[in-house]
Protein backbone atom coordinates (compact mmCIF):
# COMPACT_ATOMS: atom_id res chain seq x y z
CA UNK A 1 0.00 0.00 0.00
CA UNK A 2 3.02 2.35 0.09
CA UNK A 3 2.52 3.60 -3.46
CA UNK A 4 -1.21 4.10 -2.93
CA UNK A 5 -0.69 6.28 0.17
CA UNK A 6 1.96 8.45 -1.45
CA UNK A 7 -0.09 8.71 -4.66
CA UNK A 8 -3.09 9.81 -2.57
CA UNK A 9 -1.04 12.63 -1.06
CA UNK A 10 0.09 13.73 -4.53
CA UNK A 11 -3.50 13.71 -5.73
CA UNK A 12 -4.52 15.85 -2.77
CA UNK A 13 -1.81 18.43 -3.41
CA UNK A 14 -0.17 18.93 -6.79
CA UNK A 15 -2.80 16.87 -8.62
CA UNK A 16 -5.61 19.14 -7.45
CA UNK A 17 -3.57 22.26 -8.20
CA UNK A 18 -3.00 21.06 -11.75
CA UNK A 19 -6.69 20.20 -12.15
CA UNK A 20 -7.51 23.80 -11.19
CA UNK A 21 -4.93 25.16 -13.63
CA UNK A 22 -2.87 26.46 -10.72
CA UNK A 23 0.00 23.96 -10.77
CA UNK A 24 2.50 26.78 -11.29
CA UNK A 25 1.29 28.68 -8.18
CA UNK A 26 0.18 26.10 -5.60
CA UNK A 27 0.43 22.39 -4.89
CA UNK A 28 4.04 22.02 -3.77
CA UNK A 29 6.48 23.28 -1.20
CA UNK A 30 8.98 25.24 -3.25
CA UNK A 31 10.24 28.83 -3.47
CA UNK A 32 7.73 31.07 -5.22
CA UNK A 33 4.71 28.81 -4.54
CA UNK A 34 1.85 29.81 -2.27
CA UNK A 35 1.18 27.38 0.57
CA UNK A 36 -1.45 26.80 3.20
CA UNK A 37 -0.13 24.19 5.62
CA UNK A 38 -1.43 22.07 8.45
CA UNK A 39 1.04 20.58 10.94
CA UNK A 40 -0.27 17.22 12.18
CA UNK A 41 0.63 15.06 15.17
CA UNK A 42 0.34 11.37 14.23
CA UNK A 43 0.33 10.47 17.94
CA UNK A 44 -2.40 12.93 18.94
CA UNK A 45 -4.63 10.34 20.60
CA UNK A 46 -3.82 7.17 22.52
CA UNK A 47 -5.20 5.05 19.66
CA UNK A 48 -3.13 6.93 17.08
CA UNK A 49 0.00 6.67 19.25
CA UNK A 50 -0.52 2.92 19.55
CA UNK A 51 -0.91 2.55 15.78
CA UNK A 52 2.09 4.82 15.15
CA UNK A 53 4.31 2.37 17.04
CA UNK A 54 3.56 -0.19 14.33
CA UNK A 55 4.50 2.27 11.58
CA UNK A 56 8.12 2.08 12.76
CA UNK A 57 9.03 5.37 11.09
CA UNK A 58 7.60 4.40 7.69
CA UNK A 59 6.26 7.53 5.95
CA UNK A 60 3.59 5.71 3.96
CA UNK A 61 2.24 4.02 7.10
CA UNK A 62 2.26 7.31 8.99
CA UNK A 63 0.36 9.05 6.18
CA UNK A 64 -2.15 6.19 6.11
CA UNK A 65 -2.59 6.56 9.88
CA UNK A 66 -3.29 10.29 9.53
CA UNK A 67 -5.71 9.75 6.62
CA UNK A 68 -7.72 7.09 8.44
CA UNK A 69 -7.53 8.04 12.12
CA UNK A 70 -6.69 11.74 12.10
CA UNK A 71 -9.23 14.36 13.13
CA UNK A 72 -9.14 17.86 14.62
CA UNK A 73 -7.17 16.58 17.63
CA UNK A 74 -4.21 15.88 15.33
CA UNK A 75 -3.93 19.52 14.21
CA UNK A 76 -0.92 21.18 15.87
CA UNK A 77 -0.78 24.36 13.77
CA UNK A 78 -2.09 25.93 10.59
CA UNK A 79 -0.45 28.43 8.25
CA UNK A 80 -2.09 30.47 5.49
CA UNK A 81 0.23 31.81 2.80
CA UNK A 82 3.07 30.94 5.18
CA UNK A 83 1.68 33.00 8.06
CA UNK A 84 0.75 31.24 11.32
CA UNK A 85 -3.00 31.27 11.94
CA UNK A 86 -3.47 28.70 14.70
CA UNK A 87 -1.30 26.84 17.18
CA UNK A 88 -2.65 24.19 19.54
CA UNK A 89 -2.24 25.12 23.17
CA UNK A 90 0.20 23.06 25.23
CA UNK A 91 -2.68 21.80 27.38
CA UNK A 92 -4.48 20.19 24.41
Buried (B, 14 or more C-beta within 10 A) or exposed (E): EEEEBBEBBEEEBBBBBBEEEBBEEBBBEEEEBEBEBEBBBBBBBEEBEEBBEEBEEEEBBBBBBBEEBBEEBBBBBBBEEEEEEEEBEEEE
